[in-house]
Amino acid sequence: MESDQRLSGYRVEIRPEQHCGIIWLNGPNAIENLMQSTGDVAAHPDWSVDFDIIVVIGADSDLNDVTLAKLTAYQSFIAEWGAKHRYGPNSKGAIVCADELKQIIVELWLAVNRMASGVEDTIFLRLDDAIASFARPGDR
């Protein structure tokens, strides 16, 4: 089931059969949209606290406005959000990004955030690979 937020620069999709929520980012204001869409994930009726999250950074996503202050604010936000809305075992996160420059920005952020979040985040080029990384025993 999807939440249609395309005009806001993001879209949220929950896939219960794959134990995940997917946030599709496009356009400017990446960090602001990421915080808003993450909030929408928790409010979605199909969300479960043991699901994992995939963030798809679209070709139209603009990371030009990402600053250290915004990343720090997001880090605080996601730590608090995770404590309330995500406490399954071995929480994972995936970022799908085919743009090499954007991948560098994401890798830098993950390197800084990895220790603080407690979530295992990985970058993928394809959504299917990210979903496959979340497979659980008994999944097909």
N, C-alpha and C positions, 0 to 999 in steps of 0.2 A: 504494500500500500504506500502511496506517495503523498507527500504534502507539496502542493504546487506553490513554490516561492520564487519562481523564475524571475519575476520582476525585481526581486530583492537581491539578486546575484547569487542565490543558492537554491537548492532543492534537497529535500530530505526524503529518503526511501528506507523503509524498514523491511527486512527480509527474514521473517521468523524461521523459515526453513533452512536458512544458512546462518542463523544465530548472529545477525549483524544489522547495523544501521549504516546507511551510506549517505554521506553528505557530498553533494555535487556543488563545487564552488565555481562561479564564473563572474567576471566583471571586477570592478574596483572594490575597495574596502574589505579585503580578504579576511583580516583578523576580526573585524566587527561582524562580518557575515558568518564567520566560523563560530563565534560566540553565540550569535542568535540562533544559528542552525543547530548547534549542540543543545541549546535549551529546548528547541523544538523536538529533538530526538527523545529527550526524557519525557516530554509531554505527550508523545505519540502513544495511542492506545495499544499498539503492538510491541512496544519496547519492553524488554526484560533486562533486569540488572546484570544478568550474566552474558549479555550480548557484547560483541566487539564492535568497533567503529572503523569504517573506511572513509577517508576523505579523498575525494577525487578533485584534483586541481586541474580545471579545464584550461583549454588553450586560450580562452578569453580572460582568464583570471589575471588580475593585475596585482603583482606583489610589490609594486613601486612604492606604495604607501606604508609598507611594513617597516616599523621602527623597533628599536630595542625596547622602548617604553611600551609599545603595543604587545610585543612578545612577552614581556614581563607581566603585563596585565592578563594576557591569555593564560600564562602559566599559573597564575593565582586562581583564575576563574576555573580552569580545568581541574586543578587539584581539589577545589571545593566541590565542583560538580561531580567528580568521580567518587568522592566520599559519600555523596548522597544518592547517586543514580547508577553506580556501576561498581559492584563488588563481587563479581564472579571470580572463580579461581583463574589465575594466570591471565588477567586481562591483557588483550592485545589491541594494537591499533595499526592501521595500514594507511599509507598515503600513496595514491596513484598519481603519477606525474610523468608525462612523456617528454616534457621540456627540460633539457639539460641545465639551463641556467636556473630555472625554478627548483630543480632537484638540488642544486648546490645550496640555495637558500634554505631549503627544507632540511638538508643534512646538517647544516650549521645549527639550526634551531633544535633539531633532535639531539645533537651532541651536547648542547647546553641543558636541555630539558630532561634527558634520559634518566639521570639520577633522581631528579625531583618528582617525576610523575609516577614511578612504580609500574608503568605500563610499557610493555615491550612493543615498540613502534618499528615498522619496517617500511621501506620505500619500494614500490613496484612500478613497472612500466604499464602493466595491464590489469584491469579490474578482475578478470578471471583468476589471475595468479594471486591477487590479494585475497579473494574469497576462498580459494583453495587452501591458503595458509591458515585459515580459521577452522578447517575441517576438524570435526570431533569424532571420537570413536562411534561407530554406527552410522555416520553420514555416508551418503553415496557419492 
